[in-house]
Amino acid sequence: MAEKPTVFPMQFNREKKSVITLLNKKMIILSIVAFLLGRAGILQGLTPFGIGYFAALNYKERKYASIGLTTAIGIITAQGLGGSLPYVITIGIVFLLFHYVMNLRKMSTLKAAFITGFTYFTVAMLASSFGTFYLYDVMMIAFESLVIFVTLYISSYALPIIVEKKNRRILSTEEIICVAILTAVALSGINEVFIFDLSLRNSLAILLTILFAYNGGTAIGASIGITLGLITSMSMPGTPPVIIGIFGFSGLLAGIFKDMGKIGSGLGFLMGNVILTFYISGYYEVFIQFREVFFAFGLFLLLPSSWIQQLEKFCNNPRSIVYSDQTHSERMKKRTFERLMEFSTVFHQLAGTFEKISDKYEIFEREDLTNLIQEMANHVCSSCGMRRSCWEKNFTCTYQAMADVMVLIETRENLKPEDLPEELKRRCIHPKKVLEKMTHLYELSHLDMTWKQRFVEGRNLVGQQLKGVSQVIGQLAQEVNGNTTFDVELENDLYVALDKAGLTAKNLTVTKHQGGYLEITVEKNPCYHRESCSNSFAPVISEAVGIKFIKKPGACINKREGDGCSFTLVEANRYIAVTKVASLTKEGNKLSGDTHSFMEIMENQYLMAISDGMGTGEKAHRQSSATISMLEKMMEAGFDREVAIKTINSMLMLKSSEEIFSSLDMALLDLCKGTIDFVKIGSAPSYIKKSKGMVEGIHSSTLPIGILSDIQFNESMKKIEEGDFVIMVSDGILEANKEEGEEWLPSYIDTLTTRNPQALADKILEKALSYTNNRAVDDMTVLVTKIIT
């Protein structure tokens, strides 16, 4: 860094020179405006505008003290030495107050405006007291003080555009109007300057109206026209107030015809002047001279396009075009809703089809049992000499005996020939062969049934997944067709706020969801992982809206390499969840059978979950981690919790030929509403330790997940408040105290006074270990979540 000026001396000097030149340009512009505002008069001889302008400049920055000299010169040229004395004294006192007495950092604009107006009122009243003055003079002094107050306010909006170093590209409507007012007042300071018998002041006012109307459209054109007409009426004695309406209407038409180019805007102003002039006075009196309009129109045509384009950046809002065709937007919204509902209906019908064809396959139905006995008879009895006696003379008894053998094989292990029914042992001369063949056929049939059942369960799983997809698409369709609106006005305000802060956004979208929740999506240039979205954009947008916004969880979305990124800001939640964990693996095991998770998911929801796998060690770890992993992914994707749980249950049942099941203790916390929904499947009780000291238990009596195809689970909705603790534990914690059972835990939680969630989790784990001689006889997990605001 130290060598940079030596290596590039010319570049450094050039940058320094450009900065000095820029400062000189600013000072020249500010001085000219100060001189003209000092000369600007109102109500036949009052010149208070310069004081408000000078005070606004010095309120922003103290380095503009020299502007007071040009302001005073302007006032003296209009009032003379004697008449300008109260104004000049006021400028001096304001300079001393703002530079040596007042703390400008702690001073509001309202206070600065009041102090300046009151200072002039005091000075003018003292000056008037040396001579004869009347109530009218007091009223005029009070009026001037009020004008100074208003001028400072107007200048505080307009001046930052010039004095700040930021390259402003977007102005709010208020800023545009304030710039127009200040410009109009400054133009009135030109007074009666004529070029070829044309009023320079009026011509510039007309030019300014056409220029803003051409760039900003009807709203800006009418607003600027009314503003300039008002200032012209008040600053020129004898000018009728109707000039305000003429300027406003002409600016409106100039904005309407701007699509025809420069000529269209110029002709629009001319037509507005002609229409209202003839409507008001016929052809007897012309309020705005047509030659002044033509002169201003000529100047407008001669202006370089680059100058006009610079002004266009300030007047045209980039979002107004996007939502100009509301009809097209509504049609697209309706079409999107219809297509999404079509997809949802198709997936729902597919799910119904799978449910219809997924009837459970029952082993050993009458037809299956007959086929098994027939196959055994063909294999064993076909060559037996007793076949005629058994199957032709005593068919019913033999068939029933074979059916009883099948029942014995199914219900008993290590079956021997002597265990066969008495009727069969008395008649059959090959009992051993019959038993072996029946056992073999049973095993084949059972295996076939198992795979058929798995196939049925697979169909059920696909059906449930299709139903879940249908629900997700249906919810998305309802969101698209619901009361979701785009706040274009707020988008415009945010463009201005970001521009003031020196930040640039390529695109802004403000979405207002049902319930009034705001979501703001910002597209901008890449910051290369400097987190400008959270550090720069979020604070500015939060201040502009008046609501705290935070970046939505997840990384920025990069469009293309180096082309920009997109992120979403959402309203900060009313509550914050802080989760801490204390866990211990069973002694002798490397992996814990307990798996836990806590994370923020969609729609202000906070997920907490513990899964306890069957047994301990690696096998239990696989079961519980698979359960939690699937739960996280499906809840993040927006699946309904019932669909997610049923899908997980089906997948665990299909995962392998082994029995795989695990408990699931899940809690969904709504960080906006302050409610928590417990879903418990074969899990240990959970507890809520209220901020007031009470302990509330949430219990379950269902089987673990992965055992039955038709899963059952308990739900319990509770209200939470700031300072509450949500405590979730695994069976290893609850069953540590064999003597008291699970009752020891709520009693112990009630005695704890710590407000630290980590300390609370650690103390519960330590207490559980104290019952087992500090040995982990089972996997132990404690999940403690503190609710704060």
Secondary structure, DSSP 8 states (H G I E B T S, - for coil): -TTHHHH-HHHHHHHHHHHHHHHHHHHHHHHHHHHHHHH--BTTTB--HHHHHHHHHHHH-GGGTTHHHHHHHHHHHHHHHHHTHHHHHHHHHHHHIIIII--GGG--HHHHHHHHHHHHHHHHHHHHTTS---HHHHHHHHHHHHHHHHHHHHHHHHTHHHHSSS------HHHHHHHHHHHHHHHHTT-S-EETTEEHHHHHHHHHHHHHHHHHHHHHHHHHHHHHHHHHHHHSTT--THHHHHHHHHHHHHHHGGGG-HHHHHHHHHHHHHHHHHHHHTTS--SS-HHHHHHHHHHHHHS-HHHHHHHHHHHS-TTTTTTS-HHHHHHHHHHHHHHHHHHHHHHHHHHHHHHHH-----TT-HHHHHHHHHHHIIIIITT-TTHIIIIIISHHHHHHHHHHHHHHHHH-SS--GGGS-HHHHHH-S-HHHHHHHHHHHHHHHHHHHHHHHHHHHHHHHHHHHHHHHHHHHHHHHHHHHSS-EE-HHHHHHHHHHHHHTT---SEEEEEE-TTS-EEEEEEE---SSS-HIIIIIHHHHHHHHTS-EEE-SS--EE-STTT-EEEEEEE--SSEEEEEEEEE--TT-SS-SEEEEEEEETTTEEEEEEEEESSSHHHHHHHHHHHHHHHHHHHHTT--HHHHHHHHHHHHHHS-SS---EEEEEEEEETTTTEEEEEEES---EEEE-TTS-EEEE------BTS-SS---EEEEEE--TT-EEEEE-HHHHTS-TTTGGGHHHHHHHH-----HHHHHHHHHHHHHHTTTT--SS-EEEEEEEEE-
